[in-house]
């Protein structure tokens, strides 16, 4: 999957959107860029793909809550 700088509204994976609140969602690409910024990693295609792959292992069912996903990725993202 190419995680370009645009939101990918056609991506439909195990997690196809992340809930920021009960009424607001983020596209996966936007969340990945946000997460990489949080952990201070550069926005490279390799890093975006690695986060996307790690997200596929997130044990919760959709809808994914942003704070839960961030906490899980911080504990399991191999950097």
N, C-alpha and C positions, 0 to 999 in steps of 0.2 A: 504494500500500500504506500502510495506517495503522499506524505503529509505536508503538502504545500502550505503556503501562507493564507490560503483562502479556506473558509469554512466548507466542509464537504457535506452538503446536505443530502447527497446520494449514498453516503456510507451507511450501511446497515449491518453492523456486527453485533456481537454479544452485548456490547454497550453502545448504543447508537446516539445517546445524548446523556448529559450529566445534569442533574437537578441542582441548581444553586439555591433555590428556595422552592416552596410548593408550587409557584407559578412561573418561575423563570428557569429556562434550560440553556445549556451551552452545547454547541456542536463539539464533537470529539476533537477535531483539529484545534479548535480554540482552547479547549481544556489542556491538551498536550503542550501547547505553547505556554500557557499559564503555569503549568506544573514545572516545566523546564526552567522558567524564570524564577520560580520559588526556590528551587534547589541550586540555582546558579550555574546551570549547564548551558552550553551554547545551543542555539537552534539549528542543529545540523540535521540532515536527513537521517543519519544513523541514530542520533539521539531520539528523534521523533518516532522512528520505527521501533526502537527499544522500549520506549514508554508505551506505545500502542500494543506491542507484544505483551508487556507486563500487565496491561489493563485486561487482556483477554483471560488472565488467570485470576482476576478479582473474584472472590468467592460469593459475593452477593448477587442477587438477581436484580434485573432492571426493575424500576428505575434506580440508577446509581446516584447517591447523594454526594455532592462535591467534597464535603469535609470528610466523609467516610473513605472516599476513594483516595484523597490526598494522604490521609493518615496511613492507609494500607500501602500505597505506593512508596511513601517515605520508609516504611519498614521492609519492603520487599524489592524495591528497584535497585538493581545491582550496580551501584556507582560508589 
